[in-house]
Amino acid sequence: MRWLGALVAATVAMLAVGVAVAHLGGTTGYATVSITGQSVRYALSLPGEGLGDSTRDLREFAAAVARHVAIEADGAACSGVPAETRQPSAGRANIEIVVLYACAAPIRTLAIRDGIDALLGVDHHTIADIQWPGGAKQVIFEKGQRSASVVIASGASPEARSTGKFVFYLGLGVEHIIGGVDHLLFLLALLALSTSLWQTVKIVTAFTVAHSITLSLAALGLVEVPSSIVEPLIAASIVWVAVENLVAPAGVGRRWLIAAVFGLVHGLGFASALAELGLPRDALVRALIGFNIGVELGQLAFVVVVMPPLVWASRPGRLPRLPQILSVIVAVVGAVWLVERLLAV
């Protein structure tokens, strides 16, 4: 059975390295598409880092966005003109671009073709919240799915719109935790030495409660910490826990406390992602709750998938050094991120 244990260990290690590499590829944009009468306002938020030279001249880039995001109303093309651009600043890590589209007549059916991948690469995807009086729809433009259409209907009730936003933000929460490799590696390091269900429950609960507190406070504007501080701290937390696994494994009994302390920092990271997208004022609480529940669902899915093979392989006679091997990998990846984020400040 040793070969099976080795296979499990190799698979877990490759997943850890694979997701670390995936963290470096692709970008995510957040767009709010507001439809009023025969005009459309397209507001795009993109991370200030990782875009290369494509956004060096922001006005030129905004003009390129206007050319590559095609909007049609009832089959007729609408003309787009860049209206606003905002560079990253203290407390805001993203660039922001607004394009205004004028259509020939009041819009009944709107079609959007998001071609920004031509500017930012095939792995880029845009999460869009399309809004109009009486309704809303959320879509994700990604590889293989770059177009969407909506039928403008004014009969949607406020309750239906709020429910739609709740589901949308729940999905965003799941996507963020699954795509947030730094958070998952931190969780993997936290759980690497866990040997019982009770230990795992304590660690996950402490992390959940802590990041839910700071996520809510920051999303509601009660706490504000710049991402230039939060992101390096998240990387440092990964290194800390992974190194602690190697030099002080007996500390697993208080691991729930470490999870709670660093969970406060990770919650601020979740809040930054949510702030970049923006919370809808007409359903703020539902959207916040939906995003938080989505994060917890994604986190729970990760634990359910990772813990059984990790516990099995770590038993005597199989691969008892697996937690240490994983901790070394996580520590190295976390250290690389820490250096990158400190240099980017």
Secondary structure by P-SEA (a helix, b strand, c coil): caaaaaaaaaaaaaaaaaaaaaaacbbbbbbbbbbcccbbbbbbbbbcccccccccaaaaaaaaaaaabbbbcccbbbbbbbcccccccccccbbbbbbbbbccccccbbbbbbcccccccccbbbbbbbbccccbbbbbbcccccbbbbcccccccaaaaaaaaaaaaaaaaaaaaaaaaaaaaaaaaaacccccaaaaaaaaaaaaaaaaaaaaaaaaccbbbbaaaaaaaaaaaaaaaaaaaccccccccaaaaaaaaaaaaaaaaaaaaaaaaccccccaaaaaaaaaaaaaaaaaaaaaaccaaaaaaaccccccaaaaaaaaaaaaaaaaaaaaaaaac
